[in-house]
Amino acid sequence: MLEDENVEKKPYIMAIDDTPYNLEVLRVILMDTDAEVACVESGREAIGMIRERVPDLILLDIMMPEMDGFEVCEILKRSPETNSTPIIFLSALDDINSKVKAFEVGGVDYITKPFNTLEVVARVKTHLKLHYMLEEMNTLLRESFHEIYTPLGLIKSSLSLLELEQGDNEHLQNIKSSVQSLHSIYEDIYYAIKKEVRSYPPEWIDLEAFLNKRIELFKPQMKYKRLKCEITSEIESPMIRINLTELERLMDNLLSNAIKYANEESIVKIEITLSGEKIRLAVSNSSKKIKDPKKLFEKLYREDHSVMGLGIGLSIVRKICDKYDIDIDVESNEHITSFILYYEEK
Amino acid sequence: MKILLLEDEEVLCRNIEKFLTIKGHQVDSYGDGGVLLDEANLFEYDFFIFDINVPDVDGFELLTYIKDKKIETPLIFISAMVGIEEISKGFKLGCSDYLKKPFELEELELRINNIKNSFSAHERIELPGGLVYDFDTKSVYKDGEPLELSKKQSEILYIIMKYNGQVVSFDTIADYAYEDDFRDMHTISSHIRDIRKVIGSETIKNVRGVGYKLAL
Protein backbone atom coordinates (compact mmCIF):
# COMPACT_ATOMS: atom_id res chain seq x y z
CA MET A 1 0.00 0.00 0.00
CA LEU A 2 1.11 3.54 -0.66
CA GLU A 3 1.17 5.26 2.70
CA ASP A 4 0.66 8.65 1.19
CA GLU A 5 -2.59 10.21 2.35
CA ASN A 6 -2.38 13.01 -0.19
CA VAL A 7 -2.90 10.61 -3.03
CA GLU A 8 -6.57 9.92 -3.36
CA LYS A 9 -6.43 8.57 -6.87
CA LYS A 10 -4.92 5.24 -7.71
CA PRO A 11 -1.50 5.68 -9.29
CA TYR A 12 -1.37 4.65 -12.95
CA ILE A 13 1.88 2.95 -13.97
CA MET A 14 2.90 1.80 -17.43
CA ALA A 15 5.45 -0.95 -17.97
CA ILE A 16 7.03 -1.18 -21.44
CA ASP A 17 9.05 -4.26 -22.37
CA ASP A 18 9.14 -6.40 -25.53
CA THR A 19 9.35 -9.63 -23.49
CA PRO A 20 5.89 -10.71 -22.24
CA TYR A 21 7.49 -12.71 -19.41
CA ASN A 22 9.17 -9.59 -17.99
CA LEU A 23 5.87 -7.72 -18.11
CA GLU A 24 4.16 -10.53 -16.23
CA VAL A 25 6.85 -10.42 -13.53
CA LEU A 26 6.46 -6.64 -13.19
CA ARG A 27 2.69 -6.94 -13.03
CA VAL A 28 2.94 -9.35 -10.11
CA ILE A 29 5.54 -7.22 -8.33
CA LEU A 30 3.48 -4.04 -8.72
CA MET A 31 0.43 -5.66 -7.15
CA ASP A 32 2.07 -4.63 -3.89
CA THR A 33 1.78 -0.97 -4.74
CA ASP A 34 -1.99 -0.85 -5.22
CA ALA A 35 -1.43 0.83 -8.57
CA GLU A 36 -3.27 0.39 -11.83
CA VAL A 37 -0.75 -1.17 -14.21
CA ALA A 38 -0.75 -1.13 -18.00
CA CYS A 39 1.65 -3.48 -19.77
CA VAL A 40 2.78 -2.66 -23.31
CA GLU A 41 5.09 -4.66 -25.58
CA SER A 42 6.38 -1.95 -27.95
CA GLY A 43 7.60 1.61 -27.70
CA ARG A 44 5.49 2.86 -30.57
CA GLU A 45 2.28 1.41 -29.12
CA ALA A 46 3.18 2.82 -25.69
CA ILE A 47 3.58 6.35 -27.04
CA GLY A 48 0.12 6.18 -28.59
CA MET A 49 -1.41 5.02 -25.30
CA ILE A 50 0.50 7.62 -23.29
CA ARG A 51 -0.90 10.40 -25.50
CA GLU A 52 -4.39 9.14 -24.67
CA ARG A 53 -3.73 9.03 -20.94
CA VAL A 54 -0.51 10.09 -19.23
CA PRO A 55 0.75 7.66 -16.57
CA ASP A 56 2.09 8.76 -13.18
CA LEU A 57 5.21 6.68 -13.75
CA ILE A 58 6.75 4.67 -16.58
CA LEU A 59 8.95 1.56 -16.36
CA LEU A 60 10.83 1.39 -19.63
CA ASP A 61 12.99 -1.37 -21.06
CA ILE A 62 16.06 -0.15 -22.95
CA MET A 63 16.70 -2.99 -25.38
CA MET A 64 13.67 -3.25 -27.65
CA PRO A 65 13.39 -3.86 -31.40
CA GLU A 66 12.29 -1.02 -33.70
CA MET A 67 12.29 1.75 -31.13
CA ASP A 68 14.51 1.37 -28.09
CA GLY A 69 13.83 2.78 -24.63
CA PHE A 70 16.08 5.79 -25.09
CA GLU A 71 14.16 6.85 -28.20
CA VAL A 72 10.82 6.43 -26.43
CA CYS A 73 12.13 8.56 -23.56
CA GLU A 74 13.37 11.29 -25.89
CA ILE A 75 10.00 11.48 -27.65
CA LEU A 76 8.18 11.77 -24.31
CA LYS A 77 10.60 14.45 -23.08
CA ARG A 78 9.88 16.56 -26.15
CA SER A 79 6.18 16.90 -25.44
CA PRO A 80 5.00 19.28 -22.69
CA GLU A 81 2.24 16.85 -21.62
CA THR A 82 4.70 14.06 -20.84
CA ASN A 83 8.05 15.70 -20.17
CA SER A 84 7.67 15.60 -16.41
CA THR A 85 6.47 11.98 -16.20
CA PRO A 86 9.11 10.01 -14.26
CA ILE A 87 10.74 7.22 -16.29
CA ILE A 88 12.59 4.35 -14.64
CA PHE A 89 14.75 2.40 -17.09
CA LEU A 90 14.92 -1.38 -16.96
CA SER A 91 17.87 -3.27 -18.35
CA ALA A 92 19.86 -6.43 -18.21
CA LEU A 93 22.82 -4.27 -19.15
CA ASP A 94 24.86 -3.53 -16.10
CA ASP A 95 27.42 -1.37 -17.86
CA ILE A 96 28.13 2.14 -16.72
CA ASN A 97 27.55 3.70 -20.16
CA SER A 98 23.91 2.73 -20.49
CA LYS A 99 23.29 3.75 -16.87
CA VAL A 100 24.77 7.17 -17.51
CA LYS A 101 22.87 7.51 -20.77
CA ALA A 102 19.62 6.59 -18.99
CA PHE A 103 20.02 9.63 -16.75
CA GLU A 104 21.23 11.83 -19.58
CA VAL A 105 18.11 11.32 -21.67
CA GLY A 106 16.05 12.26 -18.64
CA GLY A 107 15.35 9.01 -16.77
CA VAL A 108 14.94 9.29 -13.00
CA ASP A 109 16.28 5.86 -12.12
CA TYR A 110 17.69 2.57 -13.41
CA ILE A 111 16.78 -0.95 -12.35
CA THR A 112 18.79 -3.98 -13.47
CA LYS A 113 17.26 -7.33 -14.40
CA PRO A 114 16.56 -9.84 -12.96
CA PHE A 115 14.15 -7.82 -10.82
CA ASN A 116 14.21 -7.90 -7.07
CA THR A 117 10.65 -7.41 -5.84
CA LEU A 118 11.49 -5.28 -2.82
CA GLU A 119 13.83 -3.06 -4.77
CA VAL A 120 11.36 -2.41 -7.60
CA VAL A 121 8.56 -1.59 -5.15
CA ALA A 122 10.78 0.70 -3.09
CA ARG A 123 12.00 2.63 -6.13
CA VAL A 124 8.55 2.90 -7.68
CA LYS A 125 7.06 4.22 -4.43
CA THR A 126 9.83 6.75 -3.93
CA HIS A 127 9.54 8.13 -7.45
CA LEU A 128 5.77 8.27 -7.31
CA LYS A 129 6.00 10.27 -4.11
CA LEU A 130 8.54 12.65 -5.59
CA HIS A 131 6.46 13.05 -8.71
CA TYR A 132 3.34 13.95 -6.73
CA MET A 133 5.29 16.41 -4.63
CA LEU A 134 6.66 18.14 -7.73
CA GLU A 135 3.24 18.19 -9.35
CA GLU A 136 1.79 19.78 -6.25
CA MET A 137 4.57 22.36 -6.09
CA ASN A 138 4.03 23.23 -9.72
CA THR A 139 0.30 23.59 -9.29
CA LEU A 140 0.80 25.72 -6.21
CA LEU A 141 3.28 27.90 -8.04
CA ARG A 142 1.09 28.32 -11.09
CA GLU A 143 -1.98 29.14 -9.05
CA SER A 144 -0.26 31.53 -6.68
CA PHE A 145 1.25 33.50 -9.54
CA HIS A 146 -2.08 33.55 -11.28
CA GLU A 147 -3.65 34.95 -8.13
CA ILE A 148 -0.90 37.50 -7.54
CA TYR A 149 -1.14 38.75 -11.11
CA THR A 150 -4.86 39.36 -10.92
CA PRO A 151 -4.67 42.20 -8.35
CA LEU A 152 -1.49 43.51 -9.99
CA GLY A 153 -3.37 43.82 -13.25
CA LEU A 154 -6.17 45.71 -11.52
CA ILE A 155 -3.71 48.11 -9.90
CA LYS A 156 -1.97 48.73 -13.22
CA SER A 157 -5.13 49.34 -15.20
CA SER A 158 -6.69 51.52 -12.49
CA LEU A 159 -3.54 53.66 -12.34
CA SER A 160 -3.66 54.25 -16.08
CA LEU A 161 -7.26 55.36 -15.82
CA LEU A 162 -6.51 57.59 -12.86
CA GLU A 163 -3.77 59.26 -14.86
CA LEU A 164 -6.03 59.67 -17.87
CA GLU A 165 -8.83 61.17 -15.84
CA GLN A 166 -6.98 63.33 -13.34
CA GLY A 167 -3.60 63.96 -14.85
CA ASP A 168 -0.22 62.90 -13.66
CA ASN A 169 1.27 63.58 -10.25
CA GLU A 170 4.25 62.49 -8.21
CA HIS A 171 2.34 60.03 -6.02
CA LEU A 172 0.90 58.33 -9.04
CA GLN A 173 4.34 57.95 -10.61
CA ASN A 174 5.66 56.45 -7.37
CA ILE A 175 2.87 53.92 -7.20
CA LYS A 176 3.36 53.11 -10.89
CA SER A 177 7.06 52.53 -10.55
CA SER A 178 6.59 50.42 -7.40
CA VAL A 179 4.05 48.22 -9.17
CA GLN A 180 6.48 47.84 -12.04
CA SER A 181 9.24 46.76 -9.62
CA LEU A 182 6.90 44.35 -7.92
CA HIS A 183 5.91 42.81 -11.23
CA SER A 184 9.54 42.51 -12.22
CA ILE A 185 10.45 40.80 -8.94
CA TYR A 186 7.65 38.26 -9.39
CA GLU A 187 8.80 37.55 -12.94
CA ASP A 188 12.34 37.02 -11.63
CA ILE A 189 11.20 34.63 -8.93
CA TYR A 190 9.09 32.67 -11.38
CA TYR A 191 11.96 32.45 -13.81
CA ALA A 192 14.42 31.44 -11.08
CA ILE A 193 12.17 28.58 -9.97
CA LYS A 194 11.16 27.45 -13.43
CA LYS A 195 14.31 27.85 -15.45
CA GLU A 196 15.45 24.26 -15.00
CA VAL A 197 12.16 22.63 -15.88
CA ARG A 198 10.63 24.86 -18.52
CA SER A 199 11.88 25.15 -22.03
CA TYR A 200 12.81 28.59 -23.26
CA PRO A 201 13.15 28.31 -27.04
CA PRO A 202 15.30 31.01 -28.69
CA GLU A 203 14.20 33.24 -31.55
CA TRP A 204 15.78 36.08 -33.53
CA ILE A 205 15.16 39.41 -31.84
CA ASP A 206 16.08 42.89 -33.05
CA LEU A 207 17.85 44.22 -29.97
CA GLU A 208 17.37 47.90 -30.74
CA ALA A 209 13.66 47.57 -31.45
CA PHE A 210 13.24 45.43 -28.35
CA LEU A 211 15.00 47.97 -26.11
CA ASN A 212 13.04 50.90 -27.51
CA LYS A 213 9.82 49.13 -26.60
CA ARG A 214 11.01 47.80 -23.28
CA ILE A 215 12.25 51.13 -21.98
CA GLU A 216 8.63 52.35 -22.01
CA LEU A 217 8.00 50.26 -18.90
CA PHE A 218 10.63 52.18 -16.98
CA LYS A 219 9.29 55.64 -17.76
CA PRO A 220 7.70 56.11 -14.31
CA GLN A 221 10.93 55.20 -12.49
CA MET A 222 12.88 57.55 -14.75
CA LYS A 223 10.40 60.35 -14.40
CA TYR A 224 10.63 60.15 -10.61
CA LYS A 225 14.41 60.64 -10.72
CA ARG A 226 14.20 63.02 -13.71
CA LEU A 227 16.35 60.70 -15.82
CA LYS A 228 16.66 60.56 -19.58
CA CYS A 229 17.39 57.42 -21.55
CA GLU A 230 19.30 57.38 -24.85
CA ILE A 231 19.51 54.31 -27.06
CA THR A 232 22.02 54.34 -29.92
CA SER A 233 23.05 51.58 -32.28
CA GLU A 234 25.80 51.69 -34.87
CA ILE A 235 24.53 48.41 -36.33
CA GLU A 236 21.43 48.39 -38.44
CA SER A 237 19.04 45.77 -37.00
CA PRO A 238 21.33 44.24 -34.36
CA MET A 239 19.87 40.73 -34.20
CA ILE A 240 20.48 38.29 -31.40
CA ARG A 241 19.15 34.78 -30.99
CA ILE A 242 17.72 34.38 -27.52
CA ASN A 243 14.46 33.49 -25.81
CA LEU A 244 12.23 36.55 -25.41
CA THR A 245 11.37 35.92 -21.74
CA GLU A 246 15.04 35.51 -20.92
CA LEU A 247 15.99 38.67 -22.79
CA GLU A 248 13.28 40.51 -20.85
CA ARG A 249 14.57 39.24 -17.50
CA LEU A 250 18.12 40.10 -18.49
CA MET A 251 17.46 43.62 -19.74
CA ASP A 252 14.86 44.52 -17.12
CA ASN A 253 17.36 43.79 -14.41
CA LEU A 254 20.16 45.76 -16.07
CA LEU A 255 17.86 48.70 -16.81
CA SER A 256 16.22 48.81 -13.40
CA ASN A 257 19.63 48.68 -11.71
CA ALA A 258 20.98 51.42 -13.93
CA ILE A 259 17.97 53.54 -13.00
CA LYS A 260 18.04 52.67 -9.30
CA TYR A 261 21.67 53.70 -8.79
CA ALA A 262 21.76 56.65 -11.21
CA ASN A 263 22.30 60.19 -9.94
CA GLU A 264 19.22 62.37 -10.21
CA GLU A 265 18.76 64.28 -13.47
CA SER A 266 21.37 62.23 -15.33
CA ILE A 267 21.28 60.17 -18.50
CA VAL A 268 21.08 56.39 -18.79
CA LYS A 269 22.87 55.43 -21.99
CA ILE A 270 22.38 52.23 -23.95
CA GLU A 271 24.90 51.79 -26.74
CA ILE A 272 25.01 48.97 -29.26
CA THR A 273 28.27 48.67 -31.19
CA LEU A 274 30.30 46.06 -33.02
CA SER A 275 33.35 44.74 -31.26
CA GLY A 276 35.12 42.49 -33.75
CA GLU A 277 32.54 39.80 -34.56
CA LYS A 278 30.61 40.44 -31.36
CA ILE A 279 27.65 42.66 -30.66
CA ARG A 280 28.56 44.86 -27.72
CA LEU A 281 25.77 46.27 -25.60
CA ALA A 282 26.65 48.77 -22.88
CA VAL A 283 24.20 50.08 -20.29
CA SER A 284 25.77 53.07 -18.54
CA ASN A 285 24.64 55.46 -15.87
CA SER A 286 26.28 58.26 -13.97
CA SER A 287 26.62 57.09 -10.42
CA LYS A 288 29.19 56.68 -7.73
CA LYS A 289 32.00 54.22 -8.31
CA ILE A 290 31.26 50.56 -7.62
CA LYS A 291 33.80 49.29 -5.11
CA ASP A 292 34.05 45.72 -6.27
CA PRO A 293 32.33 44.94 -9.60
CA LYS A 294 32.99 41.19 -9.35
CA LYS A 295 31.06 41.02 -6.11
CA LEU A 296 28.05 42.44 -7.88
CA PHE A 297 27.21 39.06 -9.29
CA GLU A 298 27.20 37.28 -6.00
CA LYS A 299 23.78 36.36 -4.90
CA LEU A 300 22.09 38.76 -2.51
CA TYR A 301 24.96 41.18 -2.67
CA ARG A 302 23.76 44.75 -2.63
CA GLU A 303 25.89 47.79 -3.18
CA ASP A 304 23.74 50.17 -1.26
CA HIS A 305 21.79 48.78 1.66
CA SER A 306 19.42 51.67 1.71
CA VAL A 307 18.02 50.44 -1.60
CA MET A 308 15.65 47.60 -1.00
CA GLY A 309 15.64 44.78 -3.49
CA LEU A 310 15.73 41.05 -3.53
CA GLY A 311 19.19 40.83 -4.98
CA ILE A 312 18.19 37.92 -7.20
CA GLY A 313 18.21 40.22 -10.20
CA LEU A 314 21.91 40.18 -10.92
CA SER A 315 22.26 36.49 -10.30
CA ILE A 316 19.57 35.98 -12.95
CA VAL A 317 21.47 38.27 -15.32
CA ARG A 318 24.48 36.12 -14.66
CA LYS A 319 22.70 32.82 -15.29
CA ILE A 320 21.08 33.93 -18.52
CA CYS A 321 24.38 35.28 -19.82
CA ASP A 322 26.10 32.01 -18.95
CA LYS A 323 23.42 30.06 -20.77
CA TYR A 324 23.96 31.97 -24.02
CA ASP A 325 27.73 32.42 -23.62
CA ILE A 326 27.30 36.16 -23.31
CA ASP A 327 30.34 37.75 -21.67
CA ILE A 328 29.63 40.35 -19.03
CA ASP A 329 31.96 43.09 -18.03
CA VAL A 330 31.55 45.90 -15.53
CA GLU A 331 33.48 49.14 -15.87
CA SER A 332 33.26 51.72 -13.17
CA ASN A 333 35.05 54.99 -12.53
CA GLU A 334 34.26 58.02 -10.39
CA HIS A 335 31.41 59.15 -12.64
CA ILE A 336 30.21 56.44 -14.96
CA THR A 337 29.33 52.79 -14.38
CA SER A 338 28.72 50.52 -17.36
CA PHE A 339 27.45 46.98 -17.62
CA ILE A 340 28.67 45.58 -20.91
CA LEU A 341 27.44 42.47 -22.68
CA TYR A 342 29.30 40.80 -25.54
CA TYR A 343 27.16 38.56 -27.71
CA GLU A 344 28.43 36.39 -30.53
CA GLU A 345 26.31 34.26 -32.84
CA LYS A 346 27.66 30.73 -32.78
CA MET B 1 -13.59 50.87 -33.85
CA LYS B 2 -16.18 48.50 -32.53
CA ILE B 3 -14.45 46.18 -30.07
CA LEU B 4 -15.74 43.01 -28.42
CA LEU B 5 -14.19 42.35 -25.03
CA LEU B 6 -14.35 39.13 -23.03
CA GLU B 7 -12.92 39.23 -19.50
CA ASP B 8 -14.42 37.55 -16.45
CA GLU B 9 -12.54 39.61 -13.87
CA GLU B 10 -15.20 42.27 -13.39
CA VAL B 11 -13.10 45.28 -12.38
CA LEU B 12 -10.44 44.63 -15.00
CA CYS B 13 -13.15 44.25 -17.60
CA ARG B 14 -14.64 47.61 -16.61
CA ASN B 15 -11.20 49.24 -16.63
CA ILE B 16 -10.34 48.00 -20.10
CA GLU B 17 -13.76 49.00 -21.40
CA LYS B 18 -13.46 52.47 -19.87
CA PHE B 19 -9.96 52.95 -21.22
CA LEU B 20 -10.85 51.93 -24.76
CA THR B 21 -13.96 54.10 -24.62
CA ILE B 22 -11.85 57.12 -23.59
CA LYS B 23 -9.64 56.29 -26.56
CA GLY B 24 -12.63 56.67 -28.83
CA HIS B 25 -13.72 53.08 -29.38
CA GLN B 26 -17.11 51.54 -28.92
CA VAL B 27 -16.85 48.53 -26.61
CA ASP B 28 -19.23 45.66 -25.82
CA SER B 29 -18.01 43.54 -22.94
CA TYR B 30 -18.88 40.12 -21.55
CA GLY B 31 -17.64 38.08 -18.61
CA ASP B 32 -18.87 34.73 -19.86
CA GLY B 33 -18.05 33.04 -23.16
CA GLY B 34 -21.43 31.31 -23.41
CA VAL B 35 -23.39 34.52 -22.95
CA LEU B 36 -21.14 36.24 -25.48
CA LEU B 37 -21.91 33.54 -28.04
CA ASP B 38 -25.65 33.85 -27.39
CA GLU B 39 -25.86 37.63 -27.47
CA ALA B 40 -23.04 39.15 -29.53
CA ASN B 41 -23.11 39.19 -33.31
CA LEU B 42 -19.51 38.30 -34.11
CA PHE B 43 -19.75 39.77 -37.61
CA GLU B 44 -20.30 43.26 -36.25
CA TYR B 45 -16.89 43.89 -34.71
CA ASP B 46 -13.58 45.27 -35.92
CA PHE B 47 -11.56 43.76 -33.10
CA PHE B 48 -11.74 40.99 -30.47
CA ILE B 49 -9.98 41.07 -27.08
CA PHE B 50 -10.54 37.78 -25.26
CA ASP B 51 -9.36 36.38 -21.97
CA ILE B 52 -8.67 32.66 -22.35
CA ASN B 53 -9.86 31.38 -18.98
CA VAL B 54 -13.49 32.38 -18.80
CA PRO B 55 -16.60 30.48 -17.70
CA ASP B 56 -18.67 28.30 -20.01
CA VAL B 57 -16.97 28.70 -23.40
CA ASP B 58 -13.28 29.59 -23.18
CA GLY B 59 -11.21 31.86 -25.40
CA PHE B 60 -9.66 29.02 -27.39
CA GLU B 61 -13.07 27.52 -28.17
CA LEU B 62 -14.37 30.92 -29.23
CA LEU B 63 -11.44 31.51 -31.56
CA THR B 64 -11.97 28.09 -33.14
CA TYR B 65 -15.63 28.95 -33.65
CA ILE B 66 -14.74 32.34 -35.17
CA LYS B 67 -12.27 30.78 -37.61
CA ASP B 68 -14.87 28.16 -38.58
CA LYS B 69 -17.22 30.98 -39.46
CA LYS B 70 -14.46 32.40 -41.71
CA ILE B 71 -14.39 35.63 -39.71
CA GLU B 72 -10.97 37.25 -40.21
CA THR B 73 -11.31 39.91 -37.51
CA PRO B 74 -8.05 40.32 -35.53
CA LEU B 75 -8.04 38.89 -32.02
CA ILE B 76 -5.75 39.52 -29.05
CA PHE B 77 -5.69 37.04 -26.19
CA ILE B 78 -5.13 38.38 -22.70
CA SER B 79 -4.30 35.79 -20.11
CA ALA B 80 -2.57 35.20 -16.82
CA MET B 81 -1.56 31.73 -17.91
CA VAL B 82 2.13 31.94 -18.41
CA GLY B 83 2.96 28.73 -20.23
CA ILE B 84 4.66 28.69 -23.57
CA GLU B 85 2.20 25.95 -24.56
CA GLU B 86 -0.78 28.26 -24.24
CA ILE B 87 0.93 30.93 -26.29
CA SER B 88 1.77 28.58 -29.12
CA LYS B 89 -1.71 27.05 -28.97
CA GLY B 90 -3.18 30.54 -29.32
CA PHE B 91 -1.07 31.33 -32.34
CA LYS B 92 -1.75 27.94 -33.90
CA LEU B 93 -5.48 28.65 -33.67
CA GLY B 94 -4.83 31.95 -35.38
CA CYS B 95 -4.85 34.77 -32.82
CA SER B 96 -3.09 37.97 -33.90
CA ASP B 97 -1.32 38.62 -30.64
CA TYR B 98 -1.06 37.59 -27.03
CA LEU B 99 -0.72 39.79 -23.99
CA LYS B 100 0.27 38.43 -20.63
CA LYS B 101 -1.42 39.72 -17.49
CA PRO B 102 -0.69 41.94 -15.69
CA PHE B 103 -0.27 44.41 -18.55
CA GLU B 104 -0.34 48.17 -19.03
CA LEU B 105 -3.46 49.47 -20.77
CA GLU B 106 -1.15 51.57 -22.95
CA GLU B 107 0.53 48.37 -24.08
CA LEU B 108 -2.82 46.91 -25.09
CA GLU B 109 -3.57 50.05 -27.09
CA LEU B 110 -0.16 49.86 -28.77
CA ARG B 111 -0.74 46.27 -29.83
CA ILE B 112 -4.23 46.97 -31.14
CA ASN B 113 -2.83 49.80 -33.25
CA ASN B 114 0.05 47.69 -34.56
CA ILE B 115 -2.31 44.95 -35.64
CA LYS B 116 -4.78 47.36 -37.19
CA ASN B 117 -1.98 48.99 -39.17
CA SER B 118 -0.59 45.74 -40.48
CA PHE B 119 -4.10 44.42 -41.21
CA SER B 120 -5.87 47.16 -43.03
CA ALA B 121 -3.48 49.94 -43.94
CA HIS B 122 -1.57 47.79 -46.36
CA GLU B 123 -3.69 46.67 -49.20
CA ARG B 124 -0.82 47.90 -51.36
CA ILE B 125 2.75 49.03 -50.79
CA GLU B 126 4.47 51.43 -53.15
CA LEU B 127 7.98 50.38 -54.05
CA PRO B 128 10.77 52.41 -55.66
CA GLY B 129 10.81 52.62 -59.47
CA GLY B 130 7.05 53.07 -59.81
CA LEU B 131 6.29 49.51 -58.66
CA VAL B 132 3.33 48.59 -56.49
CA TYR B 133 2.97 45.48 -54.33
CA ASP B 134 -0.58 44.20 -53.87
CA PHE B 135 -1.34 42.00 -50.86
CA ASP B 136 -4.54 40.55 -52.27
CA THR B 137 -2.95 39.11 -55.38
CA LYS B 138 0.51 38.75 -53.79
CA SER B 139 2.10 40.26 -56.89
CA VAL B 140 4.12 43.27 -58.01
CA TYR B 141 2.71 45.62 -60.64
CA LYS B 142 4.38 48.05 -62.99
CA ASP B 143 2.00 50.40 -64.83
CA GLY B 144 -0.86 48.12 -63.83
CA GLU B 145 0.79 45.02 -65.32
CA PRO B 146 1.87 42.17 -62.98
CA LEU B 147 5.57 41.25 -63.10
CA GLU B 148 6.66 37.65 -63.57
CA LEU B 149 7.45 35.81 -60.30
CA SER B 150 7.50 32.08 -59.62
CA LYS B 151 5.20 30.62 -56.95
CA LYS B 152 8.05 30.28 -54.44
CA GLN B 153 9.31 33.79 -55.19
CA SER B 154 5.82 35.19 -54.59
CA GLU B 155 5.58 33.39 -51.27
CA ILE B 156 8.97 34.61 -50.11
CA LEU B 157 8.26 38.16 -51.22
CA TYR B 158 4.85 38.06 -49.51
CA ILE B 159 6.26 37.12 -46.13
CA ILE B 160 8.92 39.84 -46.38
CA MET B 161 6.26 42.42 -47.31
CA LYS B 162 3.97 41.21 -44.53
CA TYR B 163 6.70 41.89 -41.97
CA ASN B 164 6.62 45.48 -43.11
CA GLY B 165 10.22 46.51 -42.50
CA GLN B 166 10.86 44.19 -39.58
CA VAL B 167 13.54 41.54 -39.92
CA VAL B 168 12.31 38.21 -41.28
CA SER B 169 14.62 35.36 -40.33
CA PHE B 170 15.58 32.47 -42.64
CA ASP B 171 13.59 30.19 -40.33
CA THR B 172 10.45 32.24 -40.74
CA ILE B 173 10.80 32.33 -44.51
CA ALA B 174 11.47 28.60 -44.63
CA ASP B 175 8.53 27.81 -42.33
CA TYR B 176 6.23 29.89 -44.50
CA ALA B 177 7.41 28.96 -47.97
CA TYR B 178 8.61 25.39 -47.48
CA GLU B 179 6.74 24.02 -44.44
CA ASP B 180 8.19 20.54 -43.94
CA ASP B 181 9.88 20.13 -47.29
CA PHE B 182 13.60 20.14 -47.69
CA ARG B 183 14.95 23.65 -47.53
CA ASP B 184 18.22 25.45 -47.10
CA MET B 185 19.56 28.96 -46.94
CA HIS B 186 21.10 28.77 -50.40
CA THR B 187 17.76 28.05 -52.02
CA ILE B 188 16.22 30.99 -50.20
CA SER B 189 19.06 33.38 -51.01
CA SER B 190 19.03 32.44 -54.68
CA HIS B 191 15.27 33.11 -54.77
CA ILE B 192 15.95 36.47 -53.16
CA ARG B 193 18.51 37.23 -55.87
CA ASP B 194 15.89 36.53 -58.53
CA ILE B 195 13.29 38.63 -56.73
CA ARG B 196 15.77 41.53 -56.58
CA LYS B 197 16.24 41.31 -60.33
CA VAL B 198 12.51 41.91 -60.70
CA ILE B 199 11.87 44.58 -58.07
CA GLY B 200 15.25 46.31 -57.78
CA SER B 201 18.28 45.42 -55.70
CA GLU B 202 17.82 47.98 -52.93
CA THR B 203 14.31 47.07 -51.83
CA ILE B 204 15.19 43.95 -49.84
CA LYS B 205 18.10 44.26 -47.45
CA ASN B 206 20.27 41.51 -45.99
CA VAL B 207 20.46 41.41 -42.21
CA ARG B 208 23.77 39.93 -41.19
CA GLY B 209 23.44 36.18 -40.78
CA VAL B 210 19.77 36.39 -39.84
CA GLY B 211 17.52 37.08 -42.78
CA TYR B 212 16.05 39.91 -44.79
CA LYS B 213 13.95 43.00 -44.43
CA LEU B 214 12.03 45.40 -46.58
CA ALA B 215 13.86 48.73 -46.96
CA LEU B 216 11.77 51.58 -48.31
HADDOCK unambig.tbl for C-alpha pairs under 7 A between the chains (distance, minus, plus):
assign (segid A and resid 146 and name CA) (segid B and resid 80 and name CA) 5.81 0.50 0.50
assign (segid A and resid 146 and name CA) (segid B and resid 81 and name CA) 6.89 0.50 0.50
assign (segid A and resid 149 and name CA) (segid B and resid 80 and name CA) 6.88 0.50 0.50
assign (segid A and resid 149 and name CA) (segid B and resid 101 and name CA) 6.46 0.50 0.50
assign (segid A and resid 149 and name CA) (segid B and resid 102 and name CA) 5.60 0.50 0.50
assign (segid A and resid 150 and name CA) (segid B and resid 102 and name CA) 6.84 0.50 0.50
assign (segid A and resid 152 and name CA) (segid B and resid 102 and name CA) 5.97 0.50 0.50
assign (segid A and resid 153 and name CA) (segid B and resid 101 and name CA) 6.21 0.50 0.50
assign (segid A and resid 153 and name CA) (segid B and resid 102 and name CA) 4.08 0.50 0.50
assign (segid A and resid 153 and name CA) (segid B and resid 103 and name CA) 6.16 0.50 0.50
assign (segid A and resid 154 and name CA) (segid B and resid 11 and name CA) 6.99 0.50 0.50
assign (segid A and resid 154 and name CA) (segid B and resid 12 and name CA) 5.61 0.50 0.50
assign (segid A and resid 156 and name CA) (segid B and resid 104 and name CA) 6.05 0.50 0.50
assign (segid A and resid 157 and name CA) (segid B and resid 15 and name CA) 6.23 0.50 0.50
assign (segid A and resid 157 and name CA) (segid B and resid 104 and name CA) 6.23 0.50 0.50
assign (segid A and resid 157 and name CA) (segid B and resid 105 and name CA) 5.81 0.50 0.50
assign (segid A and resid 158 and name CA) (segid B and resid 15 and name CA) 6.53 0.50 0.50
assign (segid A and resid 160 and name CA) (segid B and resid 105 and name CA) 6.69 0.50 0.50
assign (segid A and resid 161 and name CA) (segid B and resid 19 and name CA) 6.50 0.50 0.50
assign (segid A and resid 204 and name CA) (segid B and resid 169 and name CA) 6.94 0.50 0.50
assign (segid A and resid 237 and name CA) (segid B and resid 207 and name CA) 6.94 0.50 0.50
